[in-house]
């Protein structure tokens, strides 16, 4: 049974019913994907990694020359929205667009951004092991959008569709140089030579919050990985702010599931206080 939808959302500076019209038809986020988003865990009535998400959002705003709404605005909105939705655990998605504008690509000189925050109850689906397909798309290591949570998701959507057509659950991106980058919506970890490793940022990947926490804690190290390394993997995982998912196979290469490592990583990322 699907979780009950949350009845309220936050738009700019107020609570609104979640089923009411909210976004203007001229909004560039809707028309052009001109904006950013952050998805974060809610636990015990708070967002445990809120400051890290706000820092990444602010960096993304600087990259896209998008006005930043201010940390206090978001800090104050979240408790009101959680209370309105009677929610203490689950997730929140923050969407920031450049707001309405004239026709065409050129942005307005003085944009009026749109800030939308929605919440969701905890997922009832367990993170079952997934199969990955090595995408035929290739990642440009220098592309600026690799480093931000852009609303432009079409490459990921197409890669995920290709993976499903091949009987897989998700796609693994490689760079043009053959380096492993990440999955369509998650950072990639592998167990190699007895050590948990993740591709470096130079592979054109998003600086994931959970990935950064593992690196800071010494539970993971950066290492350049290539497609030739896949048969050597002793395990692999996909990680996001909300979940850690074991990888059962990459292409035709089956991988051990490593339940003890999975439990240890999951506890550190999502259960530890």
C-alpha positions as a Markdown table, in Angstrom:
| # | Residue | x | y | z |
|---|---|---|---|---|
| 1 | Unk | 0.0 | 0.0 | 0.0 |
| 2 | Unk | 1.4 | 3.4 | -1.0 |
| 3 | Unk | 2.1 | 6.0 | 1.8 |
| 4 | Unk | -0.7 | 8.6 | 2.4 |
| 5 | Unk | 0.3 | 11.8 | 0.5 |
| 6 | Unk | 1.1 | 14.8 | 2.5 |
| 7 | Unk | -1.8 | 17.4 | 2.3 |
| 8 | Unk | 0.3 | 20.6 | 2.4 |
| 9 | Unk | 3.2 | 22.1 | 0.5 |
| 10 | Unk | 5.3 | 25.3 | 1.0 |
| 11 | Unk | 5.4 | 27.8 | -1.9 |
| 12 | Unk | 7.6 | 30.8 | -1.6 |
| 13 | Unk | 6.5 | 32.1 | 1.8 |
| 14 | Unk | 3.3 | 30.2 | 2.6 |
| 15 | Unk | 1.6 | 26.9 | 3.2 |
| 16 | Unk | -0.9 | 25.8 | 0.5 |
| 17 | Unk | -3.0 | 22.6 | -0.1 |
| 18 | Unk | -0.9 | 20.2 | -2.0 |
| 19 | Unk | -3.6 | 19.6 | -4.6 |
| 20 | Unk | -4.1 | 23.3 | -5.4 |
| 21 | Unk | -2.6 | 25.0 | -8.5 |
| 22 | Unk | 0.8 | 26.4 | -7.5 |
| 23 | Unk | 3.3 | 27.0 | -10.3 |
| 24 | Unk | 2.8 | 29.8 | -12.8 |
| 25 | Unk | 2.6 | 28.6 | -16.4 |
| 26 | Unk | 5.5 | 31.0 | -17.3 |
| 27 | Unk | 7.8 | 29.5 | -14.7 |
| 28 | Unk | 11.2 | 28.7 | -16.2 |
| 29 | Unk | 11.6 | 25.6 | -14.1 |
| 30 | Unk | 8.5 | 24.1 | -15.7 |
| 31 | Unk | 9.2 | 25.3 | -19.2 |
| 32 | Unk | 13.0 | 25.0 | -19.4 |
| 33 | Unk | 14.2 | 23.0 | -16.4 |
| 34 | Unk | 15.9 | 26.2 | -15.2 |
| 35 | Unk | 16.5 | 25.4 | -11.5 |
| 36 | Unk | 17.8 | 23.2 | -8.8 |
| 37 | Unk | 16.5 | 20.7 | -6.2 |
| 38 | Unk | 17.6 | 19.0 | -3.0 |
| 39 | Unk | 16.1 | 15.9 | -1.5 |
| 40 | Unk | 16.8 | 15.3 | 2.2 |
| 41 | Unk | 16.0 | 12.9 | 5.0 |
| 42 | Unk | 13.6 | 13.9 | 7.8 |
| 43 | Unk | 14.2 | 12.2 | 11.1 |
| 44 | Unk | 12.7 | 12.9 | 14.5 |
| 45 | Unk | 11.2 | 16.1 | 13.3 |
| 46 | Unk | 14.3 | 17.6 | 11.8 |
| 47 | Unk | 16.5 | 17.4 | 8.6 |
| 48 | Unk | 19.7 | 15.9 | 10.0 |
| 49 | Unk | 22.0 | 17.1 | 7.2 |
| 50 | Unk | 20.2 | 20.3 | 6.4 |
| 51 | Unk | 23.2 | 22.5 | 6.5 |
| 52 | Unk | 25.1 | 20.3 | 4.0 |
| 53 | Unk | 22.2 | 20.4 | 1.6 |
| 54 | Unk | 21.8 | 24.2 | 1.9 |
| 55 | Unk | 25.5 | 24.6 | 1.3 |
| 56 | Unk | 25.3 | 22.5 | -1.9 |
| 57 | Unk | 22.2 | 24.4 | -3.0 |
| 58 | Unk | 24.0 | 27.7 | -2.4 |
| 59 | Unk | 26.9 | 26.5 | -4.5 |
| 60 | Unk | 24.6 | 25.4 | -7.2 |
| 61 | Unk | 22.9 | 28.8 | -7.2 |
| 62 | Unk | 26.3 | 30.4 | -7.6 |
| 63 | Unk | 27.0 | 28.1 | -10.6 |
| 64 | Unk | 23.7 | 28.8 | -12.3 |
| 65 | Unk | 23.7 | 32.6 | -11.4 |
| 66 | Unk | 20.4 | 31.9 | -9.6 |
| 67 | Unk | 19.4 | 34.0 | -6.6 |
| 68 | Unk | 19.7 | 32.1 | -3.4 |
| 69 | Unk | 16.6 | 32.3 | -1.2 |
| 70 | Unk | 18.6 | 32.4 | 2.1 |
| 71 | Unk | 19.2 | 29.7 | 4.6 |
| 72 | Unk | 16.9 | 31.2 | 7.2 |
| 73 | Unk | 14.0 | 31.1 | 4.8 |
| 74 | Unk | 14.3 | 27.4 | 4.3 |
| 75 | Unk | 15.2 | 26.7 | 8.0 |
| 76 | Unk | 11.9 | 28.4 | 9.0 |
| 77 | Unk | 9.7 | 26.8 | 6.3 |
| 78 | Unk | 10.6 | 23.2 | 7.0 |
| 79 | Unk | 9.2 | 23.0 | 10.6 |
| 80 | Unk | 5.9 | 24.7 | 9.5 |
| 81 | Unk | 5.5 | 22.2 | 6.6 |
| 82 | Unk | 6.3 | 19.2 | 8.8 |
| 83 | Unk | 3.8 | 20.3 | 11.4 |
| 84 | Unk | 1.1 | 20.9 | 8.8 |
| 85 | Unk | 1.7 | 17.4 | 7.4 |
| 86 | Unk | 1.9 | 15.8 | 10.9 |
| 87 | Unk | 5.3 | 14.4 | 9.7 |
| 88 | Unk | 8.4 | 13.6 | 11.9 |
| 89 | Unk | 10.1 | 11.1 | 9.6 |
| 90 | Unk | 10.3 | 10.8 | 5.8 |
| 91 | Unk | 11.8 | 13.1 | 3.2 |
| 92 | Unk | 11.6 | 16.6 | 1.9 |
| 93 | Unk | 12.2 | 17.9 | -1.6 |
| 94 | Unk | 13.2 | 21.5 | -2.1 |
| 95 | Unk | 12.8 | 22.9 | -5.7 |
| 96 | Unk | 14.1 | 26.3 | -6.6 |
| 97 | Unk | 13.5 | 27.8 | -10.1 |
| 98 | Unk | 14.4 | 31.1 | -11.7 |
| 99 | Unk | 10.7 | 31.8 | -11.6 |
| 100 | Unk | 8.5 | 33.2 | -14.4 |
| 101 | Unk | 10.0 | 34.9 | -17.4 |
| 102 | Unk | 9.5 | 36.0 | -21.0 |
| 103 | Unk | 9.5 | 33.5 | -23.9 |
| 104 | Unk | 13.0 | 32.3 | -25.0 |
| 105 | Unk | 16.1 | 31.2 | -23.3 |
| 106 | Unk | 17.4 | 34.5 | -22.0 |
| 107 | Unk | 16.5 | 34.9 | -18.3 |
| 108 | Unk | 14.9 | 38.0 | -16.8 |
| 109 | Unk | 17.3 | 40.6 | -15.6 |
| 110 | Unk | 15.8 | 40.6 | -12.1 |
| 111 | Unk | 14.4 | 37.1 | -11.6 |
| 112 | Unk | 11.7 | 36.4 | -9.0 |
| 113 | Unk | 12.5 | 32.8 | -7.9 |
| 114 | Unk | 10.0 | 30.1 | -7.1 |
| 115 | Unk | 10.7 | 28.1 | -3.9 |
| 116 | Unk | 8.7 | 24.9 | -3.6 |
| 117 | Unk | 9.1 | 22.5 | -0.7 |
| 118 | Unk | 7.2 | 19.2 | -0.5 |
| 119 | Unk | 7.4 | 16.3 | 2.0 |
| 120 | Unk | 6.7 | 12.6 | 1.8 |
| 121 | Unk | 6.3 | 9.9 | 4.5 |
| 122 | Unk | 8.9 | 7.1 | 4.8 |
| 123 | Unk | 9.0 | 4.7 | 1.9 |
| 124 | Unk | 7.5 | 1.3 | 2.7 |
| 125 | Unk | 9.7 | -0.3 | 0.0 |
| 126 | Unk | 12.9 | -2.0 | 1.1 |
| 127 | Unk | 16.1 | -1.2 | -0.8 |
| 128 | Unk | 16.3 | -4.5 | -2.6 |
| 129 | Unk | 19.4 | -5.3 | -4.6 |
| 130 | Unk | 19.4 | -3.9 | -8.2 |
| 131 | Unk | 21.0 | -4.8 | -11.5 |
| 132 | Unk | 22.9 | -2.1 | -13.4 |
| 133 | Unk | 23.2 | -1.6 | -17.1 |
| 134 | Unk | 26.3 | 0.2 | -18.4 |
| 135 | Unk | 24.7 | 3.1 | -20.3 |
| 136 | Unk | 25.6 | 3.8 | -23.9 |
| 137 | Unk | 25.5 | 7.5 | -22.9 |
| 138 | Unk | 28.9 | 8.9 | -21.9 |
| 139 | Unk | 29.5 | 11.5 | -19.3 |
| 140 | Unk | 31.5 | 14.7 | -20.1 |
| 141 | Unk | 33.8 | 15.2 | -17.1 |
| 142 | Unk | 33.9 | 18.9 | -17.7 |
| 143 | Unk | 30.1 | 19.5 | -18.0 |
| 144 | Unk | 29.1 | 22.1 | -15.4 |
| 145 | Unk | 25.7 | 20.5 | -14.7 |
| 146 | Unk | 27.4 | 17.4 | -13.3 |
| 147 | Unk | 28.2 | 19.2 | -10.1 |
| 148 | Unk | 24.7 | 20.6 | -9.4 |
| 149 | Unk | 21.3 | 19.1 | -8.7 |
| 150 | Unk | 19.8 | 20.4 | -11.9 |
| 151 | Unk | 16.1 | 20.1 | -12.8 |
| 152 | Unk | 17.4 | 19.0 | -16.3 |
| 153 | Unk | 16.9 | 15.3 | -15.8 |
| 154 | Unk | 16.4 | 14.1 | -19.4 |
| 155 | Unk | 19.8 | 12.4 | -19.7 |
| 156 | Unk | 19.1 | 10.4 | -16.5 |
| 157 | Unk | 15.6 | 9.6 | -17.7 |
| 158 | Unk | 16.8 | 8.3 | -21.1 |
| 159 | Unk | 19.6 | 6.3 | -19.4 |
| 160 | Unk | 17.1 | 4.7 | -17.0 |
| 161 | Unk | 14.7 | 3.9 | -19.8 |
| 162 | Unk | 17.6 | 2.2 | -21.7 |
| 163 | Unk | 18.5 | 0.2 | -18.6 |
| 164 | Unk | 14.9 | -1.0 | -18.2 |
| 165 | Unk | 14.8 | -2.1 | -21.8 |
| 166 | Unk | 17.9 | -4.2 | -21.1 |
| 167 | Unk | 16.2 | -5.8 | -18.1 |
| 168 | Unk | 18.2 | -3.8 | -15.5 |
| 169 | Unk | 16.9 | -1.5 | -12.8 |
| 170 | Unk | 19.3 | 1.5 | -13.3 |
| 171 | Unk | 22.1 | 2.6 | -15.5 |
| 172 | Unk | 25.8 | 3.1 | -14.6 |
| 173 | Unk | 27.4 | 6.0 | -16.4 |
| 174 | Unk | 31.0 | 6.0 | -17.8 |
| 175 | Unk | 32.9 | 9.0 | -18.9 |
| 176 | Unk | 34.2 | 9.4 | -22.5 |
| 177 | Unk | 37.5 | 8.2 | -21.1 |
| 178 | Unk | 36.0 | 5.0 | -19.8 |
| 179 | Unk | 36.0 | 5.9 | -16.1 |
| 180 | Unk | 33.0 | 4.9 | -13.9 |
| 181 | Unk | 31.1 | 8.0 | -12.8 |
| 182 | Unk | 27.7 | 7.3 | -11.1 |
| 183 | Unk | 24.2 | 6.0 | -11.5 |
| 184 | Unk | 21.3 | 8.1 | -12.8 |
| 185 | Unk | 20.3 | 9.4 | -9.3 |
| 186 | Unk | 22.9 | 8.0 | -6.9 |
| 187 | Unk | 26.6 | 7.9 | -6.0 |
| 188 | Unk | 28.4 | 4.7 | -6.7 |
| 189 | Unk | 30.5 | 2.7 | -4.2 |
| 190 | Unk | 32.4 | -0.5 | -4.8 |
| 191 | Unk | 34.4 | -3.0 | -2.7 |
| 192 | Unk | 37.7 | -3.5 | -4.4 |
| 193 | Unk | 40.7 | -5.2 | -2.9 |
| 194 | Unk | 38.9 | -5.2 | 0.5 |
| 195 | Unk | 38.4 | -1.5 | 0.6 |
| 196 | Unk | 35.2 | 0.6 | -0.1 |
| 197 | Unk | 36.0 | 3.1 | -2.9 |
| 198 | Unk | 34.1 | 5.7 | -4.9 |
| 199 | Unk | 34.9 | 7.6 | -8.1 |
| 200 | Unk | 36.6 | 11.0 | -7.6 |
| 201 | Unk | 34.8 | 14.2 | -8.4 |
| 202 | Unk | 37.1 | 14.5 | -11.5 |
| 203 | Unk | 35.0 | 11.7 | -13.0 |
| 204 | Unk | 32.2 | 14.3 | -13.5 |
| 205 | Unk | 30.0 | 13.3 | -10.6 |
| 206 | Unk | 27.7 | 15.1 | -8.2 |
| 207 | Unk | 29.3 | 15.8 | -4.8 |
| 208 | Unk | 26.8 | 13.5 | -2.9 |
| 209 | Unk | 26.1 | 14.3 | 0.7 |
| 210 | Unk | 26.2 | 10.7 | 1.9 |
| 211 | Unk | 29.3 | 10.1 | -0.2 |
| 212 | Unk | 31.0 | 13.0 | 1.4 |
| 213 | Unk | 30.1 | 11.7 | 4.9 |
| 214 | Unk | 31.6 | 8.3 | 4.2 |
| 215 | Unk | 34.8 | 10.0 | 2.9 |
| 216 | Unk | 35.0 | 12.3 | 5.9 |
| 217 | Unk | 34.6 | 9.3 | 8.3 |
| 218 | Unk | 37.3 | 7.3 | 6.6 |
| 219 | Unk | 34.8 | 4.6 | 5.7 |
| 220 | Unk | 35.5 | 5.1 | 2.0 |
| 221 | Unk | 38.3 | 6.5 | -0.2 |
| 222 | Unk | 38.3 | 8.0 | -3.7 |
| 223 | Unk | 39.8 | 5.9 | -6.5 |
| 224 | Unk | 39.6 | 6.1 | -10.3 |
| 225 | Unk | 37.5 | 3.1 | -11.5 |
| 226 | Unk | 37.1 | 1.9 | -15.0 |
| 227 | Unk | 34.8 | -0.7 | -16.7 |
| 228 | Unk | 37.7 | -3.1 | -16.6 |
| 229 | Unk | 37.5 | -3.1 | -12.8 |
| 230 | Unk | 33.9 | -4.4 | -12.7 |
| 231 | Unk | 34.9 | -8.1 | -12.7 |
| 232 | Unk | 37.2 | -7.4 | -9.7 |
| 233 | Unk | 34.4 | -5.8 | -7.6 |
| 234 | Unk | 33.7 | -7.7 | -4.4 |
| 235 | Unk | 30.5 | -5.8 | -3.9 |
| 236 | Unk | 28.9 | -2.5 | -4.9 |
| 237 | Unk | 26.2 | 0.0 | -3.7 |
| 238 | Unk | 24.2 | 3.0 | -4.8 |
| 239 | Unk | 23.8 | 5.7 | -2.1 |
| 240 | Unk | 21.6 | 8.8 | -1.9 |
| 241 | Unk | 20.5 | 11.0 | 1.0 |
| 242 | Unk | 17.6 | 8.6 | 1.6 |
| 243 | Unk | 18.9 | 5.1 | 0.9 |
| 244 | Unk | 21.7 | 2.6 | 0.3 |
| 245 | Unk | 21.0 | -0.1 | -2.2 |
| 246 | Unk | 23.2 | -3.1 | -2.9 |
| 247 | Unk | 24.1 | -3.9 | -6.5 |
| 248 | Unk | 23.5 | -7.5 | -7.5 |
| 249 | Unk | 25.0 | -7.3 | -11.0 |
| 250 | Unk | 26.5 | -4.9 | -13.5 |
| 251 | Unk | 25.7 | -6.1 | -16.9 |
| 252 | Unk | 26.4 | -9.8 | -17.0 |
| 253 | Unk | 28.8 | -9.6 | -14.0 |
| 254 | Unk | 27.1 | -10.9 | -10.8 |
| 255 | Unk | 28.4 | -9.3 | -7.6 |
| 256 | Unk | 28.4 | -10.6 | -4.0 |
| 257 | Unk | 25.9 | -8.7 | -1.8 |
| 258 | Unk | 28.1 | -8.3 | 1.3 |
| 259 | Unk | 25.2 | -8.0 | 3.9 |
| 260 | Unk | 27.5 | -7.1 | 6.8 |
| 261 | Unk | 29.1 | -4.2 | 5.0 |
| 262 | Unk | 25.6 | -3.1 | 3.8 |
| 263 | Unk | 24.3 | -3.1 | 7.4 |
| 264 | Unk | 27.3 | -1.2 | 8.7 |
| 265 | Unk | 27.0 | 1.5 | 6.0 |
| 266 | Unk | 23.3 | 1.8 | 6.4 |
| 267 | Unk | 23.5 | 2.2 | 10.1 |
| 268 | Unk | 26.2 | 4.9 | 9.8 |
| 269 | Unk | 24.3 | 6.8 | 7.1 |
| 270 | Unk | 20.7 | 6.6 | 8.3 |
| 271 | Unk | 20.3 | 5.1 | 11.7 |
| 272 | Unk | 23.1 | 6.5 | 13.9 |
| 273 | Unk | 22.3 | 9.5 | 16.0 |
